[in-house]
Amino acid sequence: MILDGNALSTTADNDPGVGAFLARADVVAIPVIVLGEYRYGIAQSRRRDNYEQWLQGLLNDCMVLDVNEPTTRFYAEINLELKRAGQTHSDK
């Protein structure tokens, strides 16, 4: 399972639904960009020490997904398809 920033936040806040879902996952992965964005948020938090400690524990059990050249091609293709469909990756 690949986590996004929202999943990280709800996991950090002990959402029981997300916790149970993660417990059933064979592999949990976090894209390196998501990790950077999340750490940026932690740096601004009053609970920064708690979140850093929690994140380090999570990272011990997760895979961090690096960005590589094939990833950039896939990203570009997805965004082009979304643009042609009149959407963007930030549309919800």
N, CA and C atoms as a LAMMPS dump frame, in Angstrom:
ITEM: TIMESTEP
0
ITEM: NUMBER OF ATOMS
276
ITEM: BOX BOUNDS ff ff ff
-5.0000000000000000e+02 5.0000000000000000e+02
-5.0000000000000000e+02 5.0000000000000000e+02
-5.0000000000000000e+02 5.0000000000000000e+02
ITEM: ATOMS id mol type element x y z
1 1 1 N 0.836 -1.152 0
2 1 2 C 0 0 0
3 1 3 C 0.896 1.235 0
4 2 1 N 0.559 2.207 -0.834
5 2 2 C 1.308 3.456 -0.91
6 2 3 C 0.51 4.532 -0.181
7 3 1 N 1.158 5.178 0.774
8 3 2 C 0.491 6.207 1.576
9 3 3 C 0.691 7.589 0.975
10 4 1 N -0.352 8.405 1.027
11 4 2 C -0.219 9.81 0.67
12 4 3 C -0.191 10.632 1.961
13 5 1 N -0.097 11.937 1.826
14 5 2 C -0.021 12.793 3.003
15 5 3 C -1.24 12.693 3.9
16 6 1 N -2.421 12.566 3.303
17 6 2 C -3.641 12.432 4.109
18 6 3 C -3.625 11.153 4.931
19 7 1 N -3.175 10.066 4.316
20 7 2 C -3.104 8.794 5.048
21 7 3 C -2.09 8.884 6.182
22 8 1 N -0.97 9.565 5.941
23 8 2 C 0.018 9.742 7.014
24 8 3 C -0.597 10.511 8.175
25 9 1 N -1.3 11.587 7.862
26 9 2 C -1.897 12.411 8.917
27 9 3 C -2.918 11.644 9.735
28 10 1 N -3.793 10.9 9.067
29 10 2 C -4.809 10.162 9.815
30 10 3 C -4.192 9.02 10.609
31 11 1 N -3.121 8.449 10.09
32 11 2 C -2.42 7.399 10.83
33 11 3 C -1.748 7.988 12.066
34 12 1 N -1.123 9.142 11.903
35 12 2 C -0.46 9.803 13.03
36 12 3 C -1.453 10.179 14.118
37 13 1 N -2.675 10.481 13.715
38 13 2 C -3.711 10.86 14.678
39 13 3 C -4.499 9.655 15.184
40 14 1 N -3.953 8.463 14.952
41 14 2 C -4.522 7.202 15.452
42 14 3 C -5.941 6.92 14.963
43 15 1 N -6.214 7.211 13.709
44 15 2 C -7.515 6.856 13.132
45 15 3 C -7.623 5.335 13.106
46 16 1 N -8.596 4.757 13.805
47 16 2 C -8.674 3.296 13.898
48 16 3 C -8.922 2.614 12.556
49 17 1 N -9.657 3.26 11.667
50 17 2 C -9.923 2.661 10.361
51 17 3 C -8.664 2.522 9.535
52 18 1 N -7.848 3.563 9.523
53 18 2 C -6.604 3.522 8.758
54 18 3 C -5.625 2.553 9.406
55 19 1 N -5.557 2.567 10.719
56 19 2 C -4.653 1.647 11.419
57 19 3 C -4.964 0.195 11.116
58 20 1 N -6.235 -0.154 11.106
59 20 2 C -6.634 -1.532 10.798
60 20 3 C -6.318 -1.879 9.354
61 21 1 N -6.532 -0.929 8.466
62 21 2 C -6.246 -1.144 7.049
63 21 3 C -4.748 -1.371 6.837
64 22 1 N -3.918 -0.565 7.494
65 22 2 C -2.462 -0.713 7.369
66 22 3 C -1.98 -2.034 7.949
67 23 1 N -2.611 -2.47 9.009
68 23 2 C -2.206 -3.729 9.645
69 23 3 C -2.379 -4.913 8.706
70 24 1 N -3.31 -4.809 7.772
71 24 2 C -3.546 -5.9 6.821
72 24 3 C -2.651 -5.817 5.587
73 25 1 N -1.956 -4.707 5.397
74 25 2 C -1.127 -4.521 4.201
75 25 3 C 0.156 -5.343 4.303
76 26 1 N 0.518 -5.983 3.198
77 26 2 C 1.776 -6.734 3.154
78 26 3 C 2.974 -5.797 3.174
79 27 1 N 2.884 -4.719 2.404
80 27 2 C 3.962 -3.738 2.301
81 27 3 C 3.34 -2.354 2.394
82 28 1 N 3.972 -1.481 3.163
83 28 2 C 3.547 -0.088 3.253
84 28 3 C 4.687 0.758 2.712
85 29 1 N 4.361 1.657 1.784
86 29 2 C 5.383 2.487 1.156
87 29 3 C 4.952 3.952 1.189
88 30 1 N 5.955 4.829 1.252
89 30 2 C 5.722 6.27 1.243
90 30 3 C 6.608 6.866 0.153
91 31 1 N 6.029 7.579 -0.821
92 31 2 C 6.857 8.25 -1.818
93 31 3 C 7.734 9.308 -1.152
94 32 1 N 8.945 9.444 -1.623
95 32 2 C 9.904 10.362 -1.018
96 32 3 C 9.374 11.798 -1.01
97 33 1 N 8.634 12.201 -2.029
98 33 2 C 8.066 13.551 -2.074
99 33 3 C 7.028 13.731 -0.965
100 34 1 N 6.188 12.737 -0.752
101 34 2 C 5.194 12.788 0.329
102 34 3 C 5.907 12.888 1.674
103 35 1 N 6.976 12.132 1.83
104 35 2 C 7.742 12.171 3.075
105 35 3 C 8.313 13.566 3.315
106 36 1 N 8.851 14.185 2.271
107 36 2 C 9.385 15.541 2.402
108 36 3 C 8.311 16.545 2.776
109 37 1 N 7.153 16.455 2.129
110 37 2 C 6.048 17.361 2.44
111 37 3 C 5.558 17.159 3.873
112 38 1 N 5.502 15.912 4.294
113 38 2 C 5.038 15.624 5.652
114 38 3 C 6.034 16.158 6.687
115 39 1 N 7.313 15.969 6.421
116 39 2 C 8.326 16.495 7.35
117 39 3 C 8.284 18.018 7.416
118 40 1 N 7.988 18.649 6.297
119 40 2 C 7.826 20.104 6.279
120 40 3 C 6.683 20.505 7.214
121 41 1 N 5.583 19.776 7.153
122 41 2 C 4.459 20.038 8.049
123 41 3 C 4.817 19.805 9.502
124 42 1 N 5.549 18.733 9.764
125 42 2 C 5.984 18.434 11.132
126 42 3 C 6.842 19.569 11.681
127 43 1 N 7.716 20.101 10.842
128 43 2 C 8.625 21.164 11.28
129 43 3 C 7.869 22.397 11.766
130 44 1 N 6.642 22.57 11.295
131 44 2 C 5.839 23.731 11.681
132 44 3 C 4.879 23.437 12.837
133 45 1 N 4.858 22.197 13.281
134 45 2 C 3.896 21.775 14.301
135 45 3 C 4.398 22.041 15.716
136 46 1 N 3.478 22.372 16.602
137 46 2 C 3.827 22.5 18.017
138 46 3 C 4.135 21.132 18.615
139 47 1 N 3.627 20.077 17.988
140 47 2 C 3.863 18.705 18.469
141 47 3 C 4.968 18.019 17.656
142 48 1 N 5.876 18.821 17.15
143 48 2 C 6.929 18.346 16.247
144 48 3 C 7.698 17.16 16.803
145 49 1 N 8.081 17.18 18.066
146 49 2 C 8.856 16.073 18.641
147 49 3 C 8.05 14.775 18.643
148 50 1 N 6.779 14.87 19.009
149 50 2 C 5.92 13.676 19.006
150 50 3 C 5.778 13.1 17.604
151 51 1 N 5.513 13.985 16.627
152 51 2 C 5.329 13.518 15.253
153 51 3 C 6.619 12.947 14.669
154 52 1 N 7.751 13.56 14.968
155 52 2 C 9.034 13.038 14.466
156 52 3 C 9.297 11.644 15.019
157 53 1 N 9.035 11.471 16.3
158 53 2 C 9.234 10.158 16.919
159 53 3 C 8.287 9.129 16.301
160 54 1 N 7.032 9.512 16.116
161 54 2 C 6.062 8.613 15.493
162 54 3 C 6.494 8.25 14.07
163 55 1 N 6.918 9.256 13.301
164 55 2 C 7.315 9.029 11.916
165 55 3 C 8.517 8.104 11.837
166 56 1 N 9.484 8.288 12.712
167 56 2 C 10.659 7.414 12.695
168 56 3 C 10.266 5.965 12.95
169 57 1 N 9.345 5.754 13.869
170 57 2 C 8.866 4.393 14.113
171 57 3 C 8.173 3.813 12.896
172 58 1 N 7.372 4.628 12.217
173 58 2 C 6.694 4.168 11.006
174 58 3 C 7.697 3.837 9.908
175 59 1 N 8.707 4.683 9.75
176 59 2 C 9.693 4.469 8.687
177 59 3 C 10.497 3.19 8.89
178 60 1 N 10.618 2.74 10.134
179 60 2 C 11.314 1.477 10.386
180 60 3 C 10.58 0.298 9.754
181 61 1 N 9.273 0.459 9.525
182 61 2 C 8.452 -0.62 8.973
183 61 3 C 7.973 -0.349 7.55
184 62 1 N 8.438 0.731 6.942
185 62 2 C 7.966 1.121 5.61
186 62 3 C 9.102 1.152 4.595
187 63 1 N 8.689 1.167 3.348
188 63 2 C 9.612 1.368 2.247
189 63 3 C 9.424 2.81 1.765
190 64 1 N 10.531 3.516 1.507
191 64 2 C 10.45 4.856 0.941
192 64 3 C 10.707 4.724 -0.559
193 65 1 N 9.758 5.206 -1.343
194 65 2 C 9.846 5.093 -2.794
195 65 3 C 10.556 6.303 -3.379
196 66 1 N 11.672 6.065 -4.041
197 66 2 C 12.429 7.135 -4.682
198 66 3 C 11.795 7.522 -6.013
199 67 1 N 12.069 8.744 -6.426
200 67 2 C 11.676 9.191 -7.759
201 67 3 C 12.835 8.864 -8.69
202 68 1 N 12.509 8.247 -9.815
203 68 2 C 13.54 7.962 -10.807
204 68 3 C 13.026 8.385 -12.177
205 69 1 N 13.836 8.218 -13.181
206 69 2 C 13.478 8.683 -14.518
207 69 3 C 12.198 8.034 -15.041
208 70 1 N 12.014 6.721 -14.917
209 70 2 C 10.745 6.143 -15.369
210 70 3 C 9.533 6.708 -14.617
211 71 1 N 9.712 7.041 -13.351
212 71 2 C 8.618 7.636 -12.584
213 71 3 C 8.207 8.972 -13.186
214 72 1 N 9.181 9.764 -13.614
215 72 2 C 8.859 11.073 -14.198
216 72 3 C 8.088 10.922 -15.503
217 73 1 N 8.402 9.899 -16.271
218 73 2 C 7.659 9.656 -17.521
219 73 3 C 6.205 9.282 -17.206
220 74 1 N 6.026 8.409 -16.236
221 74 2 C 4.686 7.986 -15.833
222 74 3 C 3.89 9.18 -15.316
223 75 1 N 4.516 10.013 -14.506
224 75 2 C 3.889 11.217 -13.974
225 75 3 C 3.423 12.125 -15.108
226 76 1 N 4.295 12.334 -16.091
227 76 2 C 3.953 13.19 -17.226
228 76 3 C 2.781 12.612 -18.019
229 77 1 N 2.785 11.315 -18.246
230 77 2 C 1.699 10.667 -18.995
231 77 3 C 0.36 10.809 -18.268
232 78 1 N 0.369 10.593 -16.966
233 78 2 C -0.87 10.716 -16.184
234 78 3 C -1.4 12.144 -16.242
235 79 1 N -0.515 13.116 -16.076
236 79 2 C -0.953 14.509 -16.1
237 79 3 C -1.469 14.917 -17.468
238 80 1 N -0.862 14.404 -18.534
239 80 2 C -1.341 14.699 -19.878
240 80 3 C -2.739 14.11 -20.088
241 81 1 N -2.943 12.889 -19.64
242 81 2 C -4.27 12.267 -19.751
243 81 3 C -5.312 13.059 -18.964
244 82 1 N -4.954 13.501 -17.773
245 82 2 C -5.877 14.296 -16.963
246 82 3 C -6.2 15.623 -17.64
247 83 1 N -5.182 16.265 -18.205
248 83 2 C -5.399 17.544 -18.884
249 83 3 C -6.345 17.361 -20.059
250 84 1 N -6.124 16.319 -20.835
251 84 2 C -6.995 16.052 -21.986
252 84 3 C -8.426 15.773 -21.545
253 85 1 N -8.591 15.233 -20.347
254 85 2 C -9.925 14.946 -19.809
255 85 3 C -10.529 16.16 -19.098
256 86 1 N -9.788 17.269 -19.087
257 86 2 C -10.286 18.48 -18.44
258 86 3 C -10.109 18.495 -16.94
259 87 1 N -9.183 17.689 -16.448
260 87 2 C -8.921 17.62 -15.01
261 87 3 C -7.444 17.884 -14.764
262 88 1 N -7.106 18.066 -13.5
263 88 2 C -5.702 18.124 -13.102
264 88 3 C -5.51 17.175 -11.941
265 89 1 N -4.258 16.886 -11.607
266 89 2 C -4.008 15.968 -10.498
267 89 3 C -4.451 16.541 -9.161
268 90 1 N -4.683 17.851 -9.09
269 90 2 C -5.126 18.44 -7.821
270 90 3 C -6.645 18.52 -7.708
271 91 1 N -7.372 18.183 -8.785
272 91 2 C -8.839 18.168 -8.712
273 91 3 C -9.292 17.048 -7.796
274 92 1 N -10.328 17.308 -7.031
275 92 2 C -10.842 16.273 -6.129
276 92 3 C -12.287 16.021 -6.417
